[in-house]
Amino acid sequence: MVELKPQDMTPVLNRLRRAQGQLAAVVRMIEEGKDCTAVVTQLSAVSKAIDRAGFAIISSGLEECFRAGSDEVDRKQLEKLFLSLA
């Protein structure tokens, strides 16, 4: 298994923090009885941000595997990771 380098994960962490703020806004919108369309639009943005963070994590892991020339890359495991975000 490939470990993630914290310095490479700074953009991912920033994206997740933004998504966390967006999600808090969605909760507030629902609590305040805001328009359904606006709530769903914001929820969609949160979902996309989280998906992109996941893809960035997976691609970072793949990049490390290729750099190291590792034979540890398990195709089934990678496929499962990608599909978990689909």
C-alpha positions in Angstrom: 0.0 0.0 0.0 1.2 3.5 -0.8 1.2 6.1 1.9 0.1 9.6 1.1 2.7 12.4 1.5 1.2 15.2 3.7 2.9 17.9 1.6 1.2 16.5 -1.5 -2.2 16.5 0.2 -2.3 20.3 1.0 -4.6 21.1 -2.0 -6.8 18.1 -1.2 -7.1 19.2 2.4 -8.0 22.8 1.2 -10.6 21.4 -1.1 -12.1 19.2 1.7 -12.2 22.2 4.1 -14.1 24.2 1.4 -16.5 21.3 1.0 -16.9 21.2 4.7 -17.9 24.9 4.7 -20.3 24.3 1.8 -21.9 21.4 3.6 -22.4 23.5 6.7 -24.1 26.1 4.4 -26.4 23.4 3.0 -27.4 22.3 6.5 -28.2 26.0 7.3 -30.1 26.4 4.1 -32.3 23.4 4.9 -32.8 24.6 8.5 -33.9 28.0 7.2 -36.3 26.6 4.7 -34.5 27.9 1.6 -35.5 27.1 -2.0 -35.1 23.4 -3.0 -33.2 24.3 -6.2 -30.6 26.4 -4.3 -30.1 23.6 -1.7 -29.6 20.9 -4.4 -27.3 23.1 -6.4 -25.1 23.6 -3.3 -25.3 20.0 -2.4 -24.1 19.1 -5.9 -21.1 21.4 -5.5 -20.2 19.7 -2.2 -20.4 16.3 -3.8 -18.2 17.3 -6.7 -15.6 18.8 -4.4 -15.5 15.6 -2.4 -15.2 13.5 -5.5 -12.4 15.6 -6.9 -10.5 15.3 -3.6 -10.9 11.5 -3.8 -9.7 11.4 -7.4 -6.7 13.5 -6.4 -5.8 11.1 -3.6 -6.1 8.1 -5.9 -4.0 9.8 -8.6 -1.3 10.8 -6.0 -1.1 7.2 -4.9 -0.8 6.0 -8.5 1.9 8.5 -9.2 3.9 7.3 -6.2 3.6 3.7 -7.3 4.8 4.5 -10.8 7.7 6.6 -9.6 8.8 3.8 -7.3 8.5 1.3 -10.0 6.4 -0.7 -7.6 4.7 -4.0 -8.5 2.4 -3.5 -5.6 -0.3 -1.9 -7.8 -3.3 -4.1 -7.4 -5.6 -3.6 -10.4 -8.7 -4.9 -8.6 -8.1 -2.6 -5.6 -7.5 0.4 -7.9 -10.7 -0.4 -9.8 -12.6 -0.6 -6.6 -11.3 2.7 -5.4 -12.2 4.5 -8.7 -15.7 2.9 -8.7 -16.3 3.9 -5.1 -16.2 7.5 -6.4 -18.4 6.9 -9.4 
